[in-house]
Amino acid sequence: MLLELFIGAIFVGGTITLMLASYFLMRWFTGSEADVHEKDLASSVIFRISALHGLILALVFAQEMFSYQQLRLQTATEANAIADIYFDAGRYGGGHNVAVQKELNDYIRVVVDKEWQELGETNRLSPEAWAQWDAAYNAVLDLVPTNPREQSLRNHMLDRIYLISDSRTKRESTVADSMNAIFWFAALSGVFFIALAYYSYPPRSRNILLISMFGAYTGIILFLIYAFSNPYIQPAELSPGPLLRLQQQIAALPPAS
């Protein structure tokens, strides 16, 4: 919580500072008070730039929120697919089912303990997790059905393990395709130009307060966009909750006889 508050304060304080510095820079550059025509023109410029700036922030914020929610969905989908394979392997019987369940257990452990953090640091899936997925895939392929029941179970497990692979790729794309420096340039330059256009208003305490309020709110929106752009790290880290709950559910099962 302290880290989130600290980073949020940096964004809010930074945008307020940028706006006030830009405002006073323009006041110093123009030298004299603006006349009525200048104020009308400045108001028109502020309105147009603010509209474009707000549209950019709204679109990017919506995109990042959508990606964040999609990650939650993909994690749940992946956990459900793993659970389907694990319990289908238990229904399969024979000797190979134990190998399938062991490889899936190891896969969950690697994703939760290692890959989740590595995704936040490198924006890439862990090779170790891919190797563990491949081991589980091979364990399913090694199943030799002896009746229609086992054939149906094996086919379903193969279908589910392909779904795991697809969910993994989508999990990576959440951060691999995130925004770049161009967005931040557009966002901060919008703040700068809006603040410049306020020069026609005298630096009274209430005017400074209103400009600071606008800067603070813009900083909050920029902070939220930054936080949601990488959901694998703070300040908006998304826990692999469905995988953790599945891991706990499997650990609570009675040992196979």
Protein Blocks (a to p, Z undefined) as FASTA:
>chain_A
ZZmmmmmmmmmmmmmmmmmmmmmmmmmmnopacdfklmmmmmmmmmmmmmmmmmmmmmmm
mmmmmmmmmmmmmmmmmmmmmmmmmmmmmmngpjllmmmmmmmmmmmmmmmmmmmmmmmm
nopacfklmmmmmmmmmmmmmpccfbfklmmmmmmmmmmmmmmmmmmmmmmmmmmmmccf
klmmmmmmmmmmmmmmmmmpccbfklmmmmmmmmmmmmmmmmmmmmmmmmkbcfkbccfk
klmmmmmmmmmpccdZZ
